[in-house]
Amino acid sequence: MKEIFQEYGGILITVVAILSIILVVTAVIGSDATGIVGKTFSDLITNFSNHANMSVK
């Protein structure tokens, strides 16, 4: 086990770090506008679209 960690320790740490970053980004943004940033972005696009449609009329 010690030999495995000595040889592949850096790679394992890198993989765990990348997976953790992906997990945090997915939790913050959300997959379907359920996250904080995802909902705000969705609202921003909806409001922009509504204002654009009102200015055209």
C-alpha distance matrix in Angstrom:
0.0 3.8 5.4 5.2 6.4 8.7 10.1 10.5 10.7 14.5 15.0 13.2 15.4 18.4 18.1 17.9 20.8 22.9 22.6 23.6 26.6 27.6 27.5 29.6 32.1 32.5 33.1 35.7 37.5 37.2 37.4 41.1 42.9 41.4 39.6 41.3 41.6 42.1 45.0 46.6 46.4 47.9 50.7 51.4 51.8 54.0 56.2 56.6 57.6 60.1 61.7 61.9 63.7 66.1 67.1 67.9 70.3
3.8 0.0 3.8 5.4 5.2 6.1 8.7 10.0 9.5 13.1 14.5 13.3 14.8 17.9 18.5 18.3 20.6 23.0 23.2 24.0 26.7 28.2 28.3 30.0 32.5 33.4 33.9 36.1 38.1 38.2 38.7 42.4 43.9 42.5 40.4 41.8 42.0 42.8 45.8 47.1 46.9 48.6 51.3 51.8 52.4 54.8 56.7 57.0 58.3 60.8 62.1 62.4 64.3 66.7 67.5 68.5 71.0
5.4 3.8 0.0 3.8 5.5 5.0 6.2 8.4 9.3 12.6 13.6 13.2 15.3 17.7 18.3 18.9 21.2 23.2 23.7 24.9 27.3 28.6 29.2 31.1 33.2 34.0 35.0 37.2 38.9 39.0 39.2 43.0 44.6 43.5 41.4 43.0 42.8 43.5 46.6 47.9 47.4 49.2 52.0 52.3 52.7 55.2 57.3 57.3 58.5 61.2 62.5 62.6 64.5 67.0 67.7 68.5 71.1
5.2 5.4 3.8 0.0 3.8 5.5 5.3 5.7 7.3 10.6 10.8 10.1 12.7 15.0 15.0 15.8 18.4 20.0 20.3 21.8 24.3 25.3 25.9 28.0 30.0 30.7 31.8 34.1 35.6 35.6 35.7 39.5 41.2 40.2 38.2 39.9 39.7 40.2 43.4 44.8 44.2 45.8 48.8 49.1 49.4 51.8 54.0 54.1 55.1 57.8 59.3 59.3 61.1 63.6 64.4 65.1 67.7
6.4 5.2 5.5 3.8 0.0 3.8 5.4 5.2 4.4 8.1 9.3 8.3 9.9 12.7 13.4 13.7 15.9 18.0 18.6 19.5 22.0 23.5 24.0 25.7 27.9 28.9 29.8 31.8 33.6 33.9 34.3 38.1 39.5 38.4 36.2 37.6 37.5 38.3 41.4 42.6 42.2 44.0 46.8 47.1 47.6 50.1 52.1 52.2 53.4 56.1 57.4 57.5 59.5 61.9 62.6 63.5 66.1
8.7 6.1 5.0 5.5 3.8 0.0 3.8 5.9 5.6 8.2 10.2 10.4 11.6 14.0 15.4 16.1 17.7 19.8 20.9 21.9 23.9 25.7 26.5 28.0 30.0 31.3 32.3 34.1 35.8 36.4 36.9 40.7 42.0 41.1 38.7 39.9 39.5 40.5 43.7 44.6 44.1 46.1 48.9 48.9 49.5 52.1 54.0 53.9 55.3 58.0 59.1 59.2 61.3 63.7 64.2 65.1 67.9
10.1 8.7 6.2 5.3 5.4 3.8 0.0 3.8 5.9 7.8 8.6 9.8 11.8 13.2 14.3 15.8 17.6 19.0 20.3 21.8 23.6 24.9 26.2 27.9 29.5 30.7 32.2 34.0 35.3 35.8 36.0 39.8 41.3 40.7 38.4 39.8 39.2 39.9 43.2 44.3 43.4 45.3 48.3 48.2 48.5 51.2 53.3 53.0 54.2 57.1 58.2 58.0 60.1 62.7 63.1 63.9 66.6
10.5 10.0 8.4 5.7 5.2 5.9 3.8 0.0 3.8 5.6 5.3 6.1 8.7 10.0 10.6 12.3 14.2 15.5 16.5 18.3 20.1 21.3 22.5 24.4 26.0 27.0 28.5 30.4 31.7 32.1 32.2 36.0 37.6 36.9 34.8 36.3 35.7 36.2 39.6 40.7 39.9 41.7 44.7 44.7 45.0 47.6 49.7 49.5 50.6 53.5 54.7 54.6 56.6 59.2 59.7 60.4 63.2
10.7 9.5 9.3 7.3 4.4 5.6 5.9 3.8 0.0 3.8 5.5 5.1 6.2 8.6 10.0 10.6 12.2 14.3 15.4 16.4 18.4 20.1 21.0 22.5 24.4 25.8 26.9 28.6 30.3 30.9 31.4 35.2 36.5 35.6 33.2 34.4 34.0 34.9 38.1 39.1 38.6 40.6 43.4 43.4 44.0 46.6 48.5 48.4 49.8 52.5 53.6 53.7 55.8 58.2 58.8 59.7 62.4
14.5 13.1 12.6 10.6 8.1 8.2 7.8 5.6 3.8 0.0 3.8 5.5 5.2 6.2 8.7 10.0 10.5 12.3 14.3 15.3 16.6 18.5 20.0 21.2 22.6 24.4 25.8 27.1 28.6 29.5 30.2 33.9 35.0 34.4 31.8 32.9 32.1 33.1 36.5 37.2 36.4 38.6 41.4 41.2 41.7 44.5 46.3 46.0 47.5 50.3 51.2 51.2 53.5 55.8 56.2 57.2 60.0
15.0 14.5 13.6 10.8 9.3 10.2 8.6 5.3 5.5 3.8 0.0 3.8 5.5 5.1 6.2 8.6 9.8 10.6 12.3 14.1 15.4 16.6 18.3 20.0 21.2 22.5 24.3 25.9 27.0 27.7 27.9 31.7 33.1 32.7 30.3 31.7 30.8 31.4 34.9 35.9 34.9 36.8 39.8 39.7 39.9 42.7 44.7 44.4 45.6 48.5 49.6 49.4 51.5 54.1 54.5 55.3 58.1
13.2 13.3 13.2 10.1 8.3 10.4 9.8 6.1 5.1 5.5 3.8 0.0 3.8 5.4 5.2 6.1 8.5 10.0 10.6 12.2 14.3 15.5 16.4 18.4 20.1 21.1 22.4 24.4 25.8 26.2 26.5 30.3 31.7 30.9 28.7 30.3 29.8 30.4 33.7 34.9 34.2 36.0 38.9 39.1 39.5 42.0 44.1 44.1 45.3 48.0 49.3 49.4 51.3 53.7 54.5 55.3 57.9
15.4 14.8 15.3 12.7 9.9 11.6 11.8 8.7 6.2 5.2 5.5 3.8 0.0 3.8 5.5 5.2 6.1 8.6 10.0 10.5 12.3 14.3 15.2 16.5 18.4 19.9 21.0 22.5 24.3 25.0 25.9 29.6 30.6 29.8 27.2 28.3 27.9 28.9 32.1 33.0 32.6 34.6 37.3 37.4 38.1 40.7 42.5 42.5 44.0 46.6 47.7 47.9 50.1 52.3 52.9 54.0 56.6
18.4 17.9 17.7 15.0 12.7 14.0 13.2 10.0 8.6 6.2 5.1 5.4 3.8 0.0 3.8 5.5 5.1 6.2 8.6 9.8 10.6 12.4 14.2 15.4 16.6 18.3 20.0 21.2 22.5 23.5 24.1 27.9 28.9 28.5 25.9 27.0 26.1 27.0 30.4 31.2 30.3 32.5 35.3 35.1 35.6 38.4 40.2 40.0 41.4 44.2 45.2 45.2 47.4 49.8 50.2 51.2 53.9
18.1 18.5 18.3 15.0 13.4 15.4 14.3 10.6 10.0 8.7 6.2 5.2 5.5 3.8 0.0 3.8 5.4 5.2 6.1 8.5 10.0 10.7 12.2 14.3 15.5 16.5 18.3 20.1 21.1 21.6 21.8 25.6 27.0 26.6 24.3 25.9 25.2 25.6 29.0 30.2 29.3 31.1 34.1 34.2 34.5 37.0 39.2 39.1 40.2 42.9 44.3 44.3 46.2 48.7 49.4 50.2 52.8
17.9 18.3 18.9 15.8 13.7 16.1 15.8 12.3 10.6 10.0 8.6 6.1 5.2 5.5 3.8 0.0 3.8 5.5 5.2 6.1 8.7 9.9 10.4 12.3 14.3 15.3 16.4 18.4 20.0 20.3 21.0 24.8 26.0 25.0 22.7 24.2 24.0 24.6 27.8 29.0 28.6 30.4 33.1 33.6 34.1 36.5 38.5 38.8 40.0 42.5 43.9 44.2 46.1 48.4 49.3 50.3 52.7
20.8 20.6 21.2 18.4 15.9 17.7 17.6 14.2 12.2 10.5 9.8 8.5 6.1 5.1 5.4 3.8 0.0 3.8 5.5 5.1 6.3 8.7 9.8 10.6 12.4 14.2 15.3 16.6 18.3 19.3 20.4 24.1 24.9 24.1 21.4 22.4 21.8 22.9 26.1 27.0 26.5 28.7 31.3 31.4 32.1 34.7 36.4 36.6 38.1 40.6 41.7 42.1 44.2 46.4 47.0 48.2 50.8
22.9 23.0 23.2 20.0 18.0 19.8 19.0 15.5 14.3 12.3 10.6 10.0 8.6 6.2 5.2 5.5 3.8 0.0 3.8 5.4 5.1 6.3 8.6 10.0 10.6 12.3 14.2 15.5 16.4 17.4 18.1 21.8 22.8 22.5 20.0 21.3 20.3 20.9 24.4 25.3 24.4 26.4 29.3 29.3 29.7 32.3 34.3 34.2 35.5 38.2 39.4 39.5 41.5 43.9 44.5 45.5 48.1
22.6 23.2 23.7 20.3 18.6 20.9 20.3 16.5 15.4 14.3 12.3 10.6 10.0 8.6 6.1 5.2 5.5 3.8 0.0 3.8 5.4 5.1 6.1 8.7 9.9 10.5 12.2 14.3 15.3 15.6 16.0 19.8 21.1 20.5 18.3 20.1 19.6 19.9 23.1 24.6 24.0 25.5 28.5 28.9 29.3 31.6 33.8 34.0 35.1 37.6 39.1 39.4 41.2 43.5 44.5 45.4 47.8
23.6 24.0 24.9 21.8 19.5 21.9 21.8 18.3 16.4 15.3 14.1 12.2 10.5 9.8 8.5 6.1 5.1 5.4 3.8 0.0 3.8 5.4 5.0 6.2 8.6 9.8 10.5 12.3 14.2 14.8 16.1 19.7 20.4 19.4 16.8 18.1 18.1 18.9 21.9 23.1 23.0 24.8 27.4 27.9 28.8 31.0 32.9 33.4 34.7 37.0 38.4 39.0 40.9 43.0 44.0 45.2 47.5
26.6 26.7 27.3 24.3 22.0 23.9 23.6 20.1 18.4 16.6 15.4 14.3 12.3 10.6 10.0 8.7 6.3 5.1 5.4 3.8 0.0 3.8 5.4 5.2 6.1 8.5 9.8 10.6 12.1 13.5 14.9 18.5 18.8 18.3 15.4 16.4 15.6 16.7 19.9 20.7 20.3 22.5 25.0 25.2 26.0 28.5 30.2 30.4 32.0 34.4 35.6 36.0 38.1 40.2 41.0 42.2 44.7
27.6 28.2 28.6 25.3 23.5 25.7 24.9 21.3 20.1 18.5 16.6 15.5 14.3 12.4 10.7 9.9 8.7 6.3 5.1 5.4 3.8 0.0 3.8 5.5 5.2 6.1 8.5 10.0 10.5 11.2 11.9 15.6 16.5 16.3 14.0 15.6 14.8 15.0 18.4 19.7 18.9 20.6 23.5 23.9 24.2 26.6 28.7 29.0 30.1 32.6 34.1 34.4 36.2 38.5 39.4 40.4 42.8
27.5 28.3 29.2 25.9 24.0 26.5 26.2 22.5 21.0 20.0 18.3 16.4 15.2 14.2 12.2 10.4 9.8 8.6 6.1 5.0 5.4 3.8 0.0 3.8 5.6 5.2 6.1 8.7 10.1 10.0 11.1 14.8 15.7 14.6 12.3 14.3 14.4 14.6 17.6 19.3 19.2 20.5 23.2 24.1 24.8 26.7 28.8 29.6 30.7 32.8 34.5 35.1 36.7 38.9 40.1 41.3 43.4
29.6 30.0 31.1 28.0 25.7 28.0 27.9 24.4 22.5 21.2 20.0 18.4 16.5 15.4 14.3 12.3 10.6 10.0 8.7 6.2 5.2 5.5 3.8 0.0 3.8 5.4 5.0 6.1 8.5 9.6 11.9 15.1 15.0 13.9 10.9 11.9 12.1 13.2 16.0 17.1 17.4 19.2 21.5 22.2 23.4 25.4 27.1 27.9 29.4 31.4 32.8 33.7 35.5 37.4 38.5 40.0 42.1
32.1 32.5 33.2 30.0 27.9 30.0 29.5 26.0 24.4 22.6 21.2 20.1 18.4 16.6 15.5 14.3 12.4 10.6 9.9 8.6 6.1 5.2 5.6 3.8 0.0 3.8 5.4 5.2 5.9 7.8 9.9 13.0 12.9 12.6 9.7 10.7 9.8 10.6 13.8 14.8 14.4 16.4 19.0 19.3 20.2 22.5 24.3 24.8 26.2 28.5 29.8 30.4 32.3 34.4 35.4 36.7 38.9
32.5 33.4 34.0 30.7 28.9 31.3 30.7 27.0 25.8 24.4 22.5 21.1 19.9 18.3 16.5 15.3 14.2 12.3 10.5 9.8 8.5 6.1 5.2 5.4 3.8 0.0 3.8 5.5 5.3 5.2 6.6 10.1 10.7 10.2 8.1 10.4 10.1 9.6 12.7 14.6 14.3 15.4 18.2 19.2 19.7 21.6 23.8 24.6 25.6 27.7 29.5 30.1 31.6 33.8 35.1 36.2 38.3
33.1 33.9 35.0 31.8 29.8 32.3 32.2 28.5 26.9 25.8 24.3 22.4 21.0 20.0 18.3 16.4 15.3 14.2 12.2 10.5 9.8 8.5 6.1 5.0 5.4 3.8 0.0 3.8 5.8 5.3 8.0 10.8 10.7 9.0 6.4 8.6 9.6 9.8 12.1 14.0 14.7 15.8 18.0 19.4 20.5 22.0 23.9 25.1 26.3 28.1 29.8 30.9 32.4 34.2 35.7 37.1 38.9
35.7 36.1 37.2 34.1 31.8 34.1 34.0 30.4 28.6 27.1 25.9 24.4 22.5 21.2 20.1 18.4 16.6 15.5 14.3 12.3 10.6 10.0 8.7 6.1 5.2 5.5 3.8 0.0 3.8 5.7 9.2 11.2 10.0 8.9 5.3 5.9 6.3 7.7 10.0 11.1 11.9 13.7 15.6 16.6 18.1 19.8 21.3 22.5 24.1 25.8 27.2 28.4 30.1 31.7 33.1 34.7 36.6
37.5 38.1 38.9 35.6 33.6 35.8 35.3 31.7 30.3 28.6 27.0 25.8 24.3 22.5 21.1 20.0 18.3 16.4 15.3 14.2 12.1 10.5 10.1 8.5 5.9 5.3 5.8 3.8 0.0 3.8 6.7 8.5 7.3 7.6 4.8 6.1 4.9 4.7 7.9 9.3 9.2 10.7 13.2 14.1 15.0 16.9 18.8 19.7 21.0 23.0 24.5 25.4 27.1 29.0 30.3 31.6 33.7
37.2 38.2 39.0 35.6 33.9 36.4 35.8 32.1 30.9 29.5 27.7 26.2 25.0 23.5 21.6 20.3 19.3 17.4 15.6 14.8 13.5 11.2 10.0 9.6 7.8 5.2 5.3 5.7 3.8 0.0 3.7 5.7 5.7 5.2 4.0 7.3 7.5 5.8 8.2 10.9 10.9 11.2 13.9 15.6 16.1 17.3 19.7 21.0 21.7 23.5 25.6 26.5 27.7 29.7 31.4 32.5 34.2
37.4 38.7 39.2 35.7 34.3 36.9 36.0 32.2 31.4 30.2 27.9 26.5 25.9 24.1 21.8 21.0 20.4 18.1 16.0 16.1 14.9 11.9 11.1 11.9 9.9 6.6 8.0 9.2 6.7 3.7 0.0 3.8 6.2 6.8 7.3 10.7 10.5 7.7 10.0 13.0 12.3 11.8 15.0 16.8 16.4 17.5 20.4 21.5 21.6 23.6 26.0 26.5 27.4 29.8 31.5 32.2 33.9
41.1 42.4 43.0 39.5 38.1 40.7 39.8 36.0 35.2 33.9 31.7 30.3 29.6 27.9 25.6 24.8 24.1 21.8 19.8 19.7 18.5 15.6 14.8 15.1 13.0 10.1 10.8 11.2 8.5 5.7 3.8 0.0 3.8 5.5 7.6 10.7 10.7 7.2 8.3 11.7 11.1 9.5 12.5 14.8 14.2 14.6 17.7 19.1 18.9 20.6 23.3 23.9 24.4 26.8 28.8 29.4 30.9
42.9 43.9 44.6 41.2 39.5 42.0 41.3 37.6 36.5 35.0 33.1 31.7 30.6 28.9 27.0 26.0 24.9 22.8 21.1 20.4 18.8 16.5 15.7 15.0 12.9 10.7 10.7 10.0 7.3 5.7 6.2 3.8 0.0 3.8 5.6 7.7 7.7 4.3 4.5 8.0 8.0 6.6 9.2 11.6 11.8 12.2 14.9 16.5 16.8 18.3 20.7 21.8 22.5 24.5 26.5 27.6 29.0
41.4 42.5 43.5 40.2 38.4 41.1 40.7 36.9 35.6 34.4 32.7 30.9 29.8 28.5 26.6 25.0 24.1 22.5 20.5 19.4 18.3 16.3 14.6 13.9 12.6 10.2 9.0 8.9 7.6 5.2 6.8 5.5 3.8 0.0 3.8 6.8 8.5 6.4 5.9 9.5 10.7 9.8 11.5 14.3 15.0 15.1 17.4 19.5 20.0 21.1 23.5 24.9 25.6 27.3 29.4 30.7 31.9
39.6 40.4 41.4 38.2 36.2 38.7 38.4 34.8 33.2 31.8 30.3 28.7 27.2 25.9 24.3 22.7 21.4 20.0 18.3 16.8 15.4 14.0 12.3 10.9 9.7 8.1 6.4 5.3 4.8 4.0 7.3 7.6 5.6 3.8 0.0 3.8 5.7 5.1 5.9 8.5 9.9 10.3 12.0 14.0 15.4 16.2 18.0 19.8 21.0 22.2 24.1 25.6 26.8 28.4 30.2 31.7 33.2
41.3 41.8 43.0 39.9 37.6 39.9 39.8 36.3 34.4 32.9 31.7 30.3 28.3 27.0 25.9 24.2 22.4 21.3 20.1 18.1 16.4 15.6 14.3 11.9 10.7 10.4 8.6 5.9 6.1 7.3 10.7 10.7 7.7 6.8 3.8 0.0 3.8 5.6 5.5 6.4 8.7 10.1 10.9 12.4 14.6 15.6 16.7 18.5 20.3 21.3 22.7 24.5 26.0 27.2 28.8 30.7 32.3
41.6 42.0 42.8 39.7 37.5 39.5 39.2 35.7 34.0 32.1 30.8 29.8 27.9 26.1 25.2 24.0 21.8 20.3 19.6 18.1 15.6 14.8 14.4 12.1 9.8 10.1 9.6 6.3 4.9 7.5 10.5 10.7 7.7 8.5 5.7 3.8 0.0 3.8 5.5 5.1 6.0 8.5 9.8 10.4 12.3 14.2 15.2 16.3 18.3 19.9 21.0 22.3 24.3 25.7 26.9 28.7 30.7
42.1 42.8 43.5 40.2 38.3 40.5 39.9 36.2 34.9 33.1 31.4 30.4 28.9 27.0 25.6 24.6 22.9 20.9 19.9 18.9 16.7 15.0 14.6 13.2 10.6 9.6 9.8 7.7 4.7 5.8 7.7 7.2 4.3 6.4 5.1 5.6 3.8 0.0 3.8 5.5 5.2 6.1 8.6 9.8 10.7 12.3 14.2 15.4 16.6 18.4 20.1 21.1 22.6 24.4 25.9 27.3 29.1
45.0 45.8 46.6 43.4 41.4 43.7 43.2 39.6 38.1 36.5 34.9 33.7 32.1 30.4 29.0 27.8 26.1 24.4 23.1 21.9 19.9 18.4 17.6 16.0 13.8 12.7 12.1 10.0 7.9 8.2 10.0 8.3 4.5 5.9 5.9 5.5 5.5 3.8 0.0 3.8 5.4 5.0 6.1 8.5 10.0 10.5 12.2 14.1 15.3 16.4 18.3 19.9 21.0 22.5 24.3 25.9 27.4
46.6 47.1 47.9 44.8 42.6 44.6 44.3 40.7 39.1 37.2 35.9 34.9 33.0 31.2 30.2 29.0 27.0 25.3 24.6 23.1 20.7 19.7 19.3 17.1 14.8 14.6 14.0 11.1 9.3 10.9 13.0 11.7 8.0 9.5 8.5 6.4 5.1 5.5 3.8 0.0 3.8 5.4 5.1 6.1 8.7 9.8 10.5 12.2 14.2 15.2 16.4 18.2 19.9 21.0 22.5 24.5 26.1
46.4 46.9 47.4 44.2 42.2 44.1 43.4 39.9 38.6 36.4 34.9 34.2 32.6 30.3 29.3 28.6 26.5 24.4 24.0 23.0 20.3 18.9 19.2 17.4 14.4 14.3 14.7 11.9 9.2 10.9 12.3 11.1 8.0 10.7 9.9 8.7 6.0 5.2 5.4 3.8 0.0 3.8 5.4 5.0 6.3 8.6 9.9 10.6 12.3 14.3 15.4 16.5 18.4 20.1 21.2 22.8 24.9
47.9 48.6 49.2 45.8 44.0 46.1 45.3 41.7 40.6 38.6 36.8 36.0 34.6 32.5 31.1 30.4 28.7 26.4 25.5 24.8 22.5 20.6 20.5 19.2 16.4 15.4 15.8 13.7 10.7 11.2 11.8 9.5 6.6 9.8 10.3 10.1 8.5 6.1 5.0 5.4 3.8 0.0 3.8 5.4 5.3 6.2 8.7 9.9 10.7 12.3 14.4 15.4 16.6 18.5 20.2 21.4 23.1
50.7 51.3 52.0 48.8 46.8 48.9 48.3 44.7 43.4 41.4 39.8 38.9 37.3 35.3 34.1 33.1 31.3 29.3 28.5 27.4 25.0 23.5 23.2 21.5 19.0 18.2 18.0 15.6 13.2 13.9 15.0 12.5 9.2 11.5 12.0 10.9 9.8 8.6 6.1 5.1 5.4 3.8 0.0 3.8 5.5 5.0 6.0 8.5 9.8 10.4 12.2 14.0 15.3 16.4 18.3 20.1 21.5
51.4 51.8 52.3 49.1 47.1 48.9 48.2 44.7 43.4 41.2 39.7 39.1 37.4 35.1 34.2 33.6 31.4 29.3 28.9 27.9 25.2 23.9 24.1 22.2 19.3 19.2 19.4 16.6 14.1 15.6 16.8 14.8 11.6 14.3 14.0 12.4 10.4 9.8 8.5 6.1 5.0 5.4 3.8 0.0 3.8 5.5 5.2 6.1 8.6 9.9 10.6 12.2 14.2 15.4 16.6 18.5 20.4
51.8 52.4 52.7 49.4 47.6 49.5 48.5 45.0 44.0 41.7 39.9 39.5 38.1 35.6 34.5 34.1 32.1 29.7 29.3 28.8 26.0 24.2 24.8 23.4 20.2 19.7 20.5 18.1 15.0 16.1 16.4 14.2 11.8 15.0 15.4 14.6 12.3 10.7 10.0 8.7 6.3 5.3 5.5 3.8 0.0 3.8 5.5 5.1 6.1 8.6 10.0 10.4 12.2 14.3 15.4 16.6 18.8
54.0 54.8 55.2 51.8 50.1 52.1 51.2 47.6 46.6 44.5 42.7 42.0 40.7 38.4 37.0 36.5 34.7 32.3 31.6 31.0 28.5 26.6 26.7 25.4 22.5 21.6 22.0 19.8 16.9 17.3 17.5 14.6 12.2 15.1 16.2 15.6 14.2 12.3 10.5 9.8 8.6 6.2 5.0 5.5 3.8 0.0 3.8 5.5 5.1 6.2 8.7 9.9 10.6 12.4 14.4 15.6 17.0
56.2 56.7 57.3 54.0 52.1 54.0 53.3 49.7 48.5 46.3 44.7 44.1 42.5 40.2 39.2 38.5 36.4 34.3 33.8 32.9 30.2 28.7 28.8 27.1 24.3 23.8 23.9 21.3 18.8 19.7 20.4 17.7 14.9 17.4 18.0 16.7 15.2 14.2 12.2 10.5 9.9 8.7 6.0 5.2 5.5 3.8 0.0 3.8 5.4 5.1 6.2 8.5 9.9 10.6 12.3 14.4 15.8
56.6 57.0 57.3 54.1 52.2 53.9 53.0 49.5 48.4 46.0 44.4 44.1 42.5 40.0 39.1 38.8 36.6 34.2 34.0 33.4 30.4 29.0 29.6 27.9 24.8 24.6 25.1 22.5 19.7 21.0 21.5 19.1 16.5 19.5 19.8 18.5 16.3 15.4 14.1 12.2 10.6 9.9 8.5 6.1 5.1 5.5 3.8 0.0 3.8 5.5 5.2 6.1 8.6 9.9 10.7 12.5 14.7
57.6 58.3 58.5 55.1 53.4 55.3 54.2 50.6 49.8 47.5 45.6 45.3 44.0 41.4 40.2 40.0 38.1 35.5 35.1 34.7 32.0 30.1 30.7 29.4 26.2 25.6 26.3 24.1 21.0 21.7 21.6 18.9 16.8 20.0 21.0 20.3 18.3 16.6 15.3 14.2 12.3 10.7 9.8 8.6 6.1 5.1 5.4 3.8 0.0 3.8 5.5 5.1 6.1 8.6 10.0 10.8 12.7
60.1 60.8 61.2 57.8 56.1 58.0 57.1 53.5 52.5 50.3 48.5 48.0 46.6 44.2 42.9 42.5 40.6 38.2 37.6 37.0 34.4 32.6 32.8 31.4 28.5 27.7 28.1 25.8 23.0 23.5 23.6 20.6 18.3 21.1 22.2 21.3 19.9 18.4 16.4 15.2 14.3 12.3 10.4 9.9 8.6 6.2 5.1 5.5 3.8 0.0 3.8 5.4 5.2 6.2 8.7 10.1 11.1
61.7 62.1 62.5 59.3 57.4 59.1 58.2 54.7 53.6 51.2 49.6 49.3 47.7 45.2 44.3 43.9 41.7 39.4 39.1 38.4 35.6 34.1 34.5 32.8 29.8 29.5 29.8 27.2 24.5 25.6 26.0 23.3 20.7 23.5 24.1 22.7 21.0 20.1 18.3 16.4 15.4 14.4 12.2 10.6 10.0 8.7 6.2 5.2 5.5 3.8 0.0 3.8 5.4 5.1 6.2 8.7 10.2
61.9 62.4 62.6 59.3 57.5 59.2 58.0 54.6 53.7 51.2 49.4 49.4 47.9 45.2 44.3 44.2 42.1 39.5 39.4 39.0 36.0 34.4 35.1 33.7 30.4 30.1 30.9 28.4 25.4 26.5 26.5 23.9 21.8 24.9 25.6 24.5 22.3 21.1 19.9 18.2 16.5 15.4 14.0 12.2 10.4 9.9 8.5 6.1 5.1 5.4 3.8 0.0 3.8 5.5 5.3 6.4 9.0
63.7 64.3 64.5 61.1 59.5 61.3 60.1 56.6 55.8 53.5 51.5 51.3 50.1 47.4 46.2 46.1 44.2 41.5 41.2 40.9 38.1 36.2 36.7 35.5 32.3 31.6 32.4 30.1 27.1 27.7 27.4 24.4 22.5 25.6 26.8 26.0 24.3 22.6 21.0 19.9 18.4 16.6 15.3 14.2 12.2 10.6 9.9 8.6 6.1 5.2 5.4 3.8 0.0 3.8 5.5 5.3 6.6
66.1 66.7 67.0 63.6 61.9 63.7 62.7 59.2 58.2 55.8 54.1 53.7 52.3 49.8 48.7 48.4 46.4 43.9 43.5 43.0 40.2 38.5 38.9 37.4 34.4 33.8 34.2 31.7 29.0 29.7 29.8 26.8 24.5 27.3 28.4 27.2 25.7 24.4 22.5 21.0 20.1 18.5 16.4 15.4 14.3 12.4 10.6 9.9 8.6 6.2 5.1 5.5 3.8 0.0 3.8 5.5 5.4
67.1 67.5 67.7 64.4 62.6 64.2 63.1 59.7 58.8 56.2 54.5 54.5 52.9 50.2 49.4 49.3 47.0 44.5 44.5 44.0 41.0 39.4 40.1 38.5 35.4 35.1 35.7 33.1 30.3 31.4 31.5 28.8 26.5 29.4 30.2 28.8 26.9 25.9 24.3 22.5 21.2 20.2 18.3 16.6 15.4 14.4 12.3 10.7 10.0 8.7 6.2 5.3 5.5 3.8 0.0 3.8 5.6
67.9 68.5 68.5 65.1 63.5 65.1 63.9 60.4 59.7 57.2 55.3 55.3 54.0 51.2 50.2 50.3 48.2 45.5 45.4 45.2 42.2 40.4 41.3 40.0 36.7 36.2 37.1 34.7 31.6 32.5 32.2 29.4 27.6 30.7 31.7 30.7 28.7 27.3 25.9 24.5 22.8 21.4 20.1 18.5 16.6 15.6 14.4 12.5 10.8 10.1 8.7 6.4 5.3 5.5 3.8 0.0 3.8
70.3 71.0 71.1 67.7 66.1 67.9 66.6 63.2 62.4 60.0 58.1 57.9 56.6 53.9 52.8 52.7 50.8 48.1 47.8 47.5 44.7 42.8 43.4 42.1 38.9 38.3 38.9 36.6 33.7 34.2 33.9 30.9 29.0 31.9 33.2 32.3 30.7 29.1 27.4 26.1 24.9 23.1 21.5 20.4 18.8 17.0 15.8 14.7 12.7 11.1 10.2 9.0 6.6 5.4 5.6 3.8 0.0
